Amino acid sequence: MRKLLIKNGLLIDQSNGFHQTPRDILIQDGIIVAIKEKIEDPEAEHFDVQGKWISPGWIDIHVHNRQLEVPGYPTVDPIGVETGVTTVIEAGTVSVSDLAEFAEESRRSQTRYYGLLSAHSIYGKEKRLSQEVDEIDPSAYQEALKQYPGLIIGVKVTASARRSGYKGYGVTKMARKIAELTGLNVTLHIGAMPPDPNGVLEFLEKGDVVTHVFNGKSATLFQPDGTPKDPAARARRRGVLFDVGHGMDSFSAPVFDRVYRRGFYPDLISTDVRITNVDGPAYSLPVVLSKIMNLGMPLEEVLCCVHEQCSSCLSSGRVRRAASIVQGRSDRF
């Protein structure tokens, strides 16, 4: 039995009423067994984090560790637990035909590793986007999920000129059909037209996610002053979740600033990190969170965007929280 006693931390967990609240935390065999103002246990290994923040483990809902262009890490841990992120979601770089391979990758990782299935094709690797919309069989997704229960938590569609063009409308509709059949949610990537992001957004329902919301592209969900256009306003009222999805060129600080000042805040913050942007500009989830904080979003609200209780696209109980030590914010851009 191993005990770890974290002393003098500032606990942030809005769902349980902790707002930078001084607390000691006792962990036994990897499980939090006590959270109190003061805990003494001479048998425990002490770790004094005076003045530092402690939060539930972070969730990055959008990564591409197994991207097609170049190989990623042997496990997802370098962009997962090694950066304080206890859970990551492989966003669409998983297909029905390579679920066995992905399941093995998940098993090898210390980070909790789940996936969003590509809605473009049931085939993996180089054939991922090869199928026509009317050739995609939604029942294939249903059968695949029965074989690997709990591994997949949604479907992903990339609706932008480079990846799907005008086919993006049909693929998004197909993704919603697959989601309804399987009980999963849809994550929608938006980018350059076609398709118009304001058009495909209309297919999303409560609990679905739209990512790359604050990009600087001409096809935008917002007016020049940052006011949301009608489709975005309607989607938010329906319960659609809006995600940062930083990526390589999918986040614009001026756009975020204008939109944030108009009171349209992100529900989720993710990196879209991959081997080609892990050395910049995305870096890691801590760095992306720091950017958002430096643009004016308060610490507790930023952390709420990467905690399970705020990520309703994740199935309850499927992703468990754990303690994560935060050393302070970074100014590294």
ChimeraX attribute file (.defattr): number of C-alpha atoms within 10 A of each C-alpha:
attribute: neighborCount
match mode: 1-to-1
recipient: residues
	/A:1	6
	/A:2	10
	/A:3	19
	/A:4	19
	/A:5	23
	/A:6	23
	/A:7	22
	/A:8	22
	/A:9	24
	/A:10	22
	/A:11	23
	/A:12	22
	/A:13	19
	/A:14	16
	/A:15	12
	/A:16	7
	/A:17	10
	/A:18	15
	/A:19	13
	/A:20	19
	/A:21	16
	/A:22	20
	/A:23	20
	/A:24	22
	/A:25	22
	/A:26	22
	/A:27	18
	/A:28	14
	/A:29	10
	/A:30	13
	/A:31	12
	/A:32	15
	/A:33	11
	/A:34	13
	/A:35	15
	/A:36	11
	/A:37	12
	/A:38	11
	/A:39	16
	/A:40	11
	/A:41	11
	/A:42	9
	/A:43	10
	/A:44	16
	/A:45	14
	/A:46	15
	/A:47	14
	/A:48	13
	/A:49	17
	/A:50	12
	/A:51	14
	/A:52	16
	/A:53	20
	/A:54	25
	/A:55	24
	/A:56	22
	/A:57	21
	/A:58	26
	/A:59	28
	/A:60	25
	/A:61	27
	/A:62	27
	/A:63	27
	/A:64	24
	/A:65	25
	/A:66	23
	/A:67	18
	/A:68	13
	/A:69	10
	/A:70	10
	/A:71	12
	/A:72	16
	/A:73	12
	/A:74	12
	/A:75	18
	/A:76	26
	/A:77	22
	/A:78	18
	/A:79	27
	/A:80	25
	/A:81	19
	/A:82	12
	/A:83	17
	/A:84	24
	/A:85	25
	/A:86	25
	/A:87	27
	/A:88	26
	/A:89	26
	/A:90	27
	/A:91	26
	/A:92	26
	/A:93	21
	/A:94	29
	/A:95	26
	/A:96	21
	/A:97	17
	/A:98	15
	/A:99	20
	/A:100	14
	/A:101	11
	/A:102	21
	/A:103	16
	/A:104	10
	/A:105	16
	/A:106	19
	/A:107	12
	/A:108	15
	/A:109	16
	/A:110	15
	/A:111	21
	/A:112	22
	/A:113	24
	/A:114	25
	/A:115	28
	/A:116	25
	/A:117	28
	/A:118	25
	/A:119	32
	/A:120	29
	/A:121	22
	/A:122	24
	/A:123	17
	/A:124	18
	/A:125	15
	/A:126	9
	/A:127	12
	/A:128	20
	/A:129	18
	/A:130	13
	/A:131	13
	/A:132	12
	/A:133	20
	/A:134	9
	/A:135	10
	/A:136	18
	/A:137	13
	/A:138	18
	/A:139	12
	/A:140	13
	/A:141	22
	/A:142	16
	/A:143	12
	/A:144	17
	/A:145	18
	/A:146	10
	/A:147	11
	/A:148	12
	/A:149	9
	/A:150	13
	/A:151	19
	/A:152	20
	/A:153	24
	/A:154	28
	/A:155	28
	/A:156	28
	/A:157	28
	/A:158	23
	/A:159	28
	/A:160	23
	/A:161	17
	/A:162	11
	/A:163	16
	/A:164	19
	/A:165	16
	/A:166	15
	/A:167	17
	/A:168	26
	/A:169	23
	/A:170	18
	/A:171	24
	/A:172	28
	/A:173	18
	/A:174	21
	/A:175	30
	/A:176	24
	/A:177	15
	/A:178	24
	/A:179	22
	/A:180	13
	/A:181	13
	/A:182	19
	/A:183	11
	/A:184	21
	/A:185	26
	/A:186	30
	/A:187	33
	/A:188	28
	/A:189	24
	/A:190	29
	/A:191	26
	/A:192	19
	/A:193	19
	/A:194	20
	/A:195	21
	/A:196	21
	/A:197	25
	/A:198	18
	/A:199	13
	/A:200	21
	/A:201	24
	/A:202	15
	/A:203	17
	/A:204	23
	/A:205	18
	/A:206	16
	/A:207	19
	/A:208	25
	/A:209	28
	/A:210	26
	/A:211	26
	/A:212	24
	/A:213	27
	/A:214	27
	/A:215	25
	/A:216	18
	/A:217	16
	/A:218	10
	/A:219	17
	/A:220	22
	/A:221	25
	/A:222	22
	/A:223	12
	/A:224	12
	/A:225	12
	/A:226	20
	/A:227	18
	/A:228	19
	/A:229	14
	/A:230	13
	/A:231	17
	/A:232	24
	/A:233	15
	/A:234	14
	/A:235	22
	/A:236	17
	/A:237	12
	/A:238	14
	/A:239	15
	/A:240	25
	/A:241	24
	/A:242	25
	/A:243	25
	/A:244	27
	/A:245	28
	/A:246	27
	/A:247	25
	/A:248	17
	/A:249	15
	/A:250	20
	/A:251	21
	/A:252	16
	/A:253	15
	/A:254	14
	/A:255	20
	/A:256	23
	/A:257	17
	/A:258	18
	/A:259	22
	/A:260	18
	/A:261	14
	/A:262	13
	/A:263	11
	/A:264	18
	/A:265	15
	/A:266	21
	/A:267	20
	/A:268	27
	/A:269	28
	/A:270	27
	/A:271	31
	/A:272	28
	/A:273	26
	/A:274	25
	/A:275	19
	/A:276	18
	/A:277	17
	/A:278	17
	/A:279	11
	/A:280	16
	/A:281	19
	/A:282	26
	/A:283	23
	/A:284	27
	/A:285	25
	/A:286	20
	/A:287	20
	/A:288	23
	/A:289	22
	/A:290	20
	/A:291	19
	/A:292	19
	/A:293	19
	/A:294	15
	/A:295	14
	/A:296	13
	/A:297	18
	/A:298	11
	/A:299	16
	/A:300	16
	/A:301	14
	/A:302	19
	/A:303	23
	/A:304	22
	/A:305	22
	/A:306	24
	/A:307	25
	/A:308	23
	/A:309	15
	/A:310	15
	/A:311	20
	/A:312	19
	/A:313	22
	/A:314	20
	/A:315	14
	/A:316	11
	/A:317	8
	/A:318	13
	/A:319	18
	/A:320	14
	/A:321	17
	/A:322	16
	/A:323	20
	/A:324	17
	/A:325	18
	/A:326	17
	/A:327	12
	/A:328	12
	/A:329	15
	/A:330	14
	/A:331	10
	/A:332	11
	/A:333	11
